[in-house]
Amino acid sequence: MAIPTRRFGRTELAMPVLSLGGMRFQQSWSDLPVEQITAESQSNLRATLAAAVAAGLHHIETARHYGTSERQLGWLLQEVPDPERILQTKVPPQADAEAFEAELATSFERLAVDRVDLLAIHGINLPEHLEHTLQPGGCLAVARRWQAEGRIGSIGFSTHAPLPLISQAIASDAFDYVNLHWYFIRQDTWAAIELAHAHDMGVFVISPTDKGGHLHTPSQRLRALCAPLHPIVFNDLFCLNATCAGSPAVHTLSLGAARPEDLALHVEAVALLDQAPALLPPLLEQLEAARLQALGEPWLSSWSQGLPAWQDTPGQINLPVLLWLHNLLEAWDLESFARARYGLLGNGGHWFPGANADVFEADDPAAAVSEAQLRAVLDSSPWAERIPPILRQLKARLGGRAVQRLSSA
């Protein structure tokens, strides 16, 4: 079965609806020297790349700070040829445009190419990242110069930012496409997708399997609620079936395959895409019914109202994220995902900002946030009484395990 393509916004690329993401197939998150990369790792990547080409995943995306990913790919791009290949890498913004250009040059050297089809400014997560990108002589000016020299096709950005900053970057009209998070368990960036379509930008969904709920290891409850589909198949269909102004809302999903067999369920989803309008509604109804039963309509309709931003909360506790994780746990038992996300809070930098509930009533009085301190910033929340007990539950269930983001650049 051929993987269908969709017009990737104003890039005019015919983009396969599935992309091979380079975040999990590399040997190491450190940029290892050549002699430390093993034959076994290269063999696995060669097989993964060949399986992707055979399945029609002609788009490969990687990044400067995905450890050995670029180097390992660079050794294999000619060895596993694909006349339809679309190659993308990503380089983070910097205040110093020369430093950004040096990183860009390193990406090209690692990939052993003279040109990439797509370059993303990687991780416009803070206002200063956008400023460093768009300022005169900044990162975008460097990328445009390389583009004028024929070394870069189209230029986009990737982001983990809040919706207002994503929208600001899109509204600048400086980019041809956007890599963002949007999937069944997280739909708060829908307005950014609508805005991207208004600017005729390509829409690329990041990590729908891992960030979409650790769907590679789904809970039994989620499996049952998605049956007869696997949760990966359900989520892919959910994303790819969505429409915006009568057109597909999402142009491609990035699949972070660690091995060739990781592609199978995604290919299965694409084979079912024409059946999605019939398959999805009963499953969505089951999932919503479970959510309502677990949490109740009053909570679901108002839990996020009046919550302070993490910057304005004692201890920088990220209440919106923590309460979202609470909802995922109670509704669908997404414990593996919630544990990972909880552990990242306080350790994920600008990729996942704010602190988790470990600081709430902590043993160390100097670091502890008391209930009185927390309640003082919950005046606008209709759930001021309920939130402190939820934080205690989360801390007891998920706490005490710091997680370092794999790539902290």
N, C-alpha and C positions, 0 to 999 in steps of 0.2 A: 504494500500500500504506500502510495506517495504521500508525504506530509504536505498538506495544502499550505499555500502562502497567502499573505495579506500585504497590501500596500502599506509600507512602513512610513506613513505620513509623507512629508515633503522630501524625504530622502529619495523617494521613488523606488526604493529597493523592494523586491518581491521577497518578503521576510517569511521564512517558515514559521508556523505557529508554535513550534518547539525549538528552543535553542540549547546548545550544549554549554552549560556554565562551567567555568574553570576553577571553582572555589573548593572542590572536594577531591579532584582526581590527582592533585599534586602530591609529591612525597612528603614535603615539609612546609610549614608556615614560615620557616626561615629561608632566606635566599641562599641556599647552600652552594658551596663551590662545586665545580663540575665533577670532581673525583668522588664526591659523596653521594651522588645520585645513582641509585642502584639499577641494575639491569631488570630486576623484578618490577620496579616502579615504572620504568619505561615500557616494559612489555604490557603491563596493565593499561597504561595510557594509550599505547598503540592499539590495543584491542578495543578500548572504549571509543577512540576516535574512529576506527574502522566501522564499528557498529553504528555510530552516529551517522557517518556518511551513508552507509547502506540503508539506514532508516529514513534518510532525507533531512536530517538535522544539519543543514548546510551552514548555519550560523554558529560560530564559536565565539564566546566572550570570556575574557580573562581580565587581569588587572596587575598593575605594577607591584602591588603589595599582597598578592596571593602567593607569597613564598616562591617556590620553585616552578609555579605553573607556567609562566611565560617561557622560561628556559627550556623546560621539558617539551612544551608545545613546539618551540622553535626547531627542535631537533627532528620533529615528526611531520611538520606541515608538508614538506616535499615528499617524505617517505609514504605518507597516506594522502595522495592527491585528491582534490575535489574541485573540478572546474567551476562549480557553483558556490564555492566557499565565500562566506561573508565573515571577515575577521574583525573583531572588536577588542580593544583593550581600554583600560581606564587608569587615569593618573590623577592623584589628589591635588586640589588647589593649594597654592602657597602664596604667601605675601611677596616672596621674591620670585619674580617671573623667570629669572635665570635658573634658579633652583628647580622650578617646574620644568623648564626646557631640558635640563640635565636628566631629570627623571623620565621625561618623554623619550629622550635619546636612548636611555637605558632600556626602556620597553622595546624599542625597535631593535636594539642590539640583541636582547634576549630572544625575541621572536624571530630574528634573522630575516627580517622583511624590509623592503623599501617603502611599503605603503600599507596602511590599514584602512578598511572600508568605513569603520566607525571608531571614533574616539569619544569617550565620556570623561568629563570632569568628575572625578570620583569622590562622592561624599560631600555635596553641598548641603551641609547639615546645620550650619550656623550663619548668621547674617554676614560675618566677616569672610566666610568662604565665598559667598556670592560677590561681595565687594572685591576680593582679591581676583576673582575670575573676570569681572566685567570692567574693572577700572582701566583707564587708558594705559597701554603698555603691560596689562596684566596677563593672566593665564590664557584667556580667550584670544587675546591679540597674538600670542605665540602660536596657539593652535591654528588660527586663521592664516598666519604666515606659512606654516607647514602645509596647510590646505591649499594655498595658492601655489605652492611648489609641487603640488600633485602627490603629496605624501599622506594626506588624510582625505577621506571621502566626506562624511558628514560628522557633525559635532553635536553631542548631547550632554546630558548630565545625569548622574545617579544621586539618590538622596534617601536619607532616613529622617528628614526634617519634619517638623510640624507642618500642617496644611498651609498656613499663611506664607511661610517661606517658600514652599514648593510652588505655590501660586505666583509669588513674586518672581521667581526665576522663570517660570513659564511665560508670564506676562511681559517679561523683558524682550521676548521674541528673538533672543540671541541664540536659541538652541533648536536643533532639528528633531530631537527625540528626548525622551525621559525614561530612566530606569527607576521604578518606584515599587513600593509594597501595596498590593491590593489583592485580596483573596477572601474566601468565605468568612474566616474568623476576624478579618480586619478590613472593613469597608469605609473607613473614615477618610480616605483619600479620593473618594469618587469625584468630588468637585474638581480636583486637580486633573483627573482623566478627562472630564468634560472640557476643562479649559485647554488642555493639550490638544484635544480634537478641534477646538475653535481656532487654534494656531496651526493646525495641520501638522502636528508633531507625531512621530512614532511613539507608541506606548508599549513599553517592555516591562513585564512584571517580574520582580526579583524573587527568587527562592520560594516559589509557591509551596513546595513540599516541606522544607525545613521550617521556614518562618511562617508557613501556613498552618503550623500545629504539630510539627514532628510527625508528619503523616507517613513517613517510612516506618515508624513504630507506633501506630495508632492505638488508642485505648480500646478495650473491648466494647465499651459503650458506644464510641464513635463508629466502630466497625458495624455494630448492630444497626445503628441509626442510618448508616449509609448503604446498607445491604439492599440490593445484591451487588452494588458497586463497591470497589475498594475506595477508601477515603481519598487516595491520590487521584483516582479516576473521577470521583465526584468533584473534587476541588478544581481539577483541570477543566472539566466541563462547565463548572460554574463560571470560571474566569473567561473561557473562550466563547461561551454562549451569550455573555453580556453585550448589550448594544448601547450605542451612544448616537443620538440623532440618526437612527436607522442604519448605522454602520457598526461593525465589530468594535467594541470598546477597547479590547486588548489585542495587540498585534502578535505578540510572542510571549511565551513563558520560558524562563531560564531554568533548566533542569541541572542541578548540581550533582552530576553522576560521579560516583566514586569508582564504579566498575561497569562493564558493559550491560550486565543484567538490570542495572538501575533504570534503563530506558524503557523496559517492557511495558510497565503499567501506563506510562505516558503515551506510548504509541497506541495502546489499547483505548485510551481515552479519545484520541483523535479519530480512531475508527468508529467511535460511537457519537461523534459530534453532531451528525445530522439527526440523531435520536434525542439529543439533549432537551429539546422543548417538551418531550414526553417523559423523559427519565427524571428530570430535576424536580418538578413541582411536588410529587409525593415525598421525596426525600427532604426537601426544604420544609415541608409541613411537619414531618416527623422531628426534624432537628429543632424547629421552633417550638413545637409542643413540649419537647424535653426541657428546653430552656425556660419556658413559661412555668412548667411544673416545678422546676428546681428553684427558681428565683422569684417568680411572681411578677405580674404585670406592673404594679406600682414601682417596684425597684427598677425593672428594665426600662421603664419609660422616663426615669428621672435620676438614675444613679450618678450620672456625670454632671448634673446641674450644680453650679456653685462651687466646684472644686477649685482650689487654688493651684496655680502652676507650681511645678516642683521647686522653682527658684524662690517662691514665696512661702514655702512650707517649712516649718522647723525641721532641721536635719536634712533638708532638701529631699524629703520623702516624696516619691513620684506617685501620688495618689491615683491619678487617672490610669496609669499603667497597672498598678497593683490591684485596683478594683476590677479592671478588665481581666486580669489573670484570675481573680476570684470568680468572675462570671464563667470563664472557660472551664475552670475546675468543677464548679458546681453543675454546670449544664451538661458538659460532655466529657468530664474526667480527663482533661488534657494535662496530666500531671508532669509527664516528661518535658513537654514544652514549657509549662509554667515554671518548673524548677529551673530550667536553663535561663529563661528570661528573668526570673527573680534574681538568680545569681549574678547576672550581668549588671543589674542596677548597682551603681556605685563602682563598677569596674569596666564599663563599656565606653567611657569617655563620651565624646559628642555623638557617637553612634547610638548610644542607649543611655541617655543622661538621667540624673537624679539617683536617689538612694532607695534601697528596699526597706522593708519593715524591721530589719534587724536592729536599727537604731531606736525603734519605738520601745520605751521602757527597758532599755539595755541595762546590763549589769554595771557598766561603767557610768557613774553619775555625770562625769564631765562630757560624755558623748550622748547620753540618753535624751530622748524626747518624751516628755510626760504627756499623759492624756490631756491635762489642762492646757498645755502648750498647743497640742493638736487641735483641741476643741476651739481654741481662740481664732483659728483660721477657717473654721467650718460654719461660720454664721450663715452663709448663703446656701449651704447644703441642706436639703430636706432630710438627709440621713445622718446628721451629726451624731446621733445616739448610736447608730448601727456601725459606723465606720471603725471606731476603735476596736470593738470585738473582732471585726473582720481582719484587721491588721494582726491581732494576736493569733488568730487562726492561721493566717498565712505564714507568720513567723514560726509557729510551731510545726507546720507541715513542710515548709520549703526552706527555712532559714538555716544560716550557718555554713553555707557553701558558696563561697565566692567563685565566680566564673570569669575568666579573662576572655574578652573578645578575641577571636582568632586573628583578625587583622586590625590593629589599632592605629594604623596610619591615618 
